[in-house]
Amino acid sequence: MTTTTYSVSGMTCAHCTSAVTEELSKLVGVQDVTIDLVAGGTSAVHVTSESALDESAVREAVDEAGYELAAS
């Protein structure tokens, strides 16, 4: 298991975190998603998965939810 923290901008509420969690949970191998919401700022998104995830897949999932993965 590995936990990676991503920075996501644009989230402002519980609905936002729910949307991001839902999309990231669809990725193969993802076991858990927790989010430290910073409304209107850059939130920390912690993703626990069986192995390291492809960053482009994570970026696509976050984009599908309507938010932006900050540059790493």
Beta strands, then each sheet from edge to edge (+ up, - down):
strand 1: 2-9
strand 2: 30-36
strand 3: 42-49
strand 4: 68-69
sheet 1: 2+ 3- 1+ 4-
end
